[in-house]
Amino acid sequence: MEERETDIARVHIDQQGIARAEAAAYSLSNSYLTDNEKAQVEAVFQFPLGAFGFTFGVVALALGQGFGMSYAIAAAVSVIAWIGARYLPGRLFYYPGFLFAGMMGTVISLGFVAWALVESRWWVAGFTAANALGIAAVAMPPIYLWTMSSPRLHAKYAIAKRMFGIRFPFESDLRV
């Protein structure tokens, strides 16, 4: 009898481990969301990151501010954008978020790179180039805010739950 209980416990532990891995690793190839839902989730997730990049470029280049001031203002704007994207209805943010997600965000960032190069603003050009490649996200507050706001699920699953009222199958095996 004890061996059977041990086997049941192992199966339960395995199920919890699989559920935790599934909850933590969002993929665009997941089968839980439609392509349209995935695009909307991505746009909402990208909105505050794009707000950071766009604000940084405008403040640094159009307003002529230094790198540090541009970064600070962009960080503040992106936190406000994140608060909106996190707590207000997602549909308010997925259309403007499409400007920053995917190819459009890359084109906007590359425009800032070109502008910064013309003005010989090397640090601004470098940062906006890193933004175009997605590398600069590690220097943006929203990336950390998304992660901290949904400790049990990947932030994109949390966005989908809020936007579409979805309960994912793996959630029943998650332990708090």
PEUR-V814992 format. One record per residue. OMEGA is omega as a letter, one per 30 degrees, with the letter a starting at -180 (* if undefined). D_FIRST is the distance of its C-alpha to the first C-alpha in whole Angstrom. Layout:
omega=OMEGA d_first=D_FIRST
omega=OMEGA d_first=D_FIRST
This chain:
omega=a d_first=0
omega=l d_first=4
omega=l d_first=5
omega=l d_first=5
omega=l d_first=6
omega=l d_first=9
omega=l d_first=10
omega=l d_first=11
omega=l d_first=13
omega=l d_first=14
omega=l d_first=16
omega=l d_first=17
omega=l d_first=19
omega=l d_first=20
omega=l d_first=21
omega=l d_first=23
omega=l d_first=25
omega=l d_first=26
omega=l d_first=27
omega=l d_first=29
omega=l d_first=31
omega=a d_first=32
omega=a d_first=33
omega=a d_first=35
omega=l d_first=37
omega=l d_first=39
omega=l d_first=41
omega=l d_first=44
omega=l d_first=42
omega=a d_first=39
omega=a d_first=39
omega=a d_first=38
omega=l d_first=42
omega=l d_first=45
omega=l d_first=48
omega=l d_first=50
omega=l d_first=47
omega=l d_first=46
omega=l d_first=50
omega=l d_first=51
omega=a d_first=48
omega=a d_first=49
omega=l d_first=53
omega=l d_first=51
omega=a d_first=49
omega=a d_first=53
omega=a d_first=55
omega=l d_first=55
omega=l d_first=55
omega=l d_first=58
omega=l d_first=60
omega=a d_first=59
omega=a d_first=61
omega=l d_first=64
omega=l d_first=65
omega=a d_first=65
omega=a d_first=67
omega=a d_first=69
omega=a d_first=70
omega=a d_first=70
omega=a d_first=72
omega=a d_first=74
omega=l d_first=74
omega=a d_first=75
omega=l d_first=72
omega=a d_first=71
omega=a d_first=68
omega=l d_first=66
omega=l d_first=68
omega=l d_first=67
omega=a d_first=63
omega=l d_first=63
omega=l d_first=64
omega=l d_first=62
omega=l d_first=59
omega=l d_first=60
omega=a d_first=61
omega=l d_first=57
omega=l d_first=56
omega=l d_first=57
omega=l d_first=57
omega=l d_first=53
omega=l d_first=53
omega=a d_first=55
omega=a d_first=52
omega=a d_first=49
omega=l d_first=50
omega=a d_first=53
omega=a d_first=52
omega=a d_first=51
omega=l d_first=54
omega=a d_first=57
omega=a d_first=56
omega=l d_first=55
omega=l d_first=58
omega=l d_first=60
omega=l d_first=57
omega=l d_first=57
omega=a d_first=60
omega=a d_first=58
omega=l d_first=55
omega=a d_first=56
omega=a d_first=59
omega=l d_first=61
omega=l d_first=60
omega=a d_first=61
omega=l d_first=64
omega=a d_first=65
omega=l d_first=64
omega=l d_first=66
omega=l d_first=69
omega=l d_first=68
omega=a d_first=68
omega=l d_first=71
omega=a d_first=73
omega=l d_first=72
omega=l d_first=73
omega=a d_first=76
omega=a d_first=77
omega=l d_first=75
omega=a d_first=73
omega=l d_first=70
omega=l d_first=67
omega=l d_first=67
omega=l d_first=68
omega=a d_first=65
omega=l d_first=62
omega=l d_first=63
omega=l d_first=63
omega=l d_first=59
omega=l d_first=59
omega=a d_first=60
omega=a d_first=57
omega=a d_first=54
omega=a d_first=54
omega=a d_first=56
omega=a d_first=53
omega=l d_first=51
omega=a d_first=55
omega=a d_first=54
omega=a d_first=53
omega=l d_first=51
omega=a d_first=49
omega=l d_first=47
omega=l d_first=48
omega=a d_first=46
omega=a d_first=43
omega=a d_first=43
omega=l d_first=43
omega=a d_first=40
omega=a d_first=37
omega=a d_first=34
omega=l d_first=36
omega=a d_first=39
omega=a d_first=42
omega=l d_first=43
omega=l d_first=40
omega=l d_first=41
omega=a d_first=44
omega=l d_first=43
omega=a d_first=41
omega=a d_first=44
omega=a d_first=46
omega=l d_first=45
omega=a d_first=42
omega=l d_first=39
omega=a d_first=35
omega=a d_first=34
omega=a d_first=31
omega=a d_first=29
omega=a d_first=30
omega=l d_first=27
omega=l d_first=24
omega=l d_first=27
omega=l d_first=26
omega=* d_first=29
